[in-house]
Amino acid sequence: GAGGVEPLGRIRTRVTEQEVEQQTAGVKYRMTLSQKIPNMMFVEQMLPGMGHLAQGYDGTIGWVNSDLQGYRVLKGPELRQLAQRIFDNLQFLPRHR
């Protein structure tokens, strides 16, 4: 059939679009997360009152660009945390578990 583990093993990229609502803060925003095996990621958000936020990782270099703080390269603990989060999120594929 068309389902099962084998077709999942052929997936190389994933794009997730979300509408997020934080009820405690009364904030609603949209987020797009793009991921590509083995370890690439790009996330983009438009946050009310904060503006545009983009963050990416190409397997080596991690960066963030926001309307509030501008562009900067992530280093040290921030870069390791981002890389770990990407690895954890890509565990949806059977061969990466």
Disulfide bonds with the S-S distance in Angstrom:
none
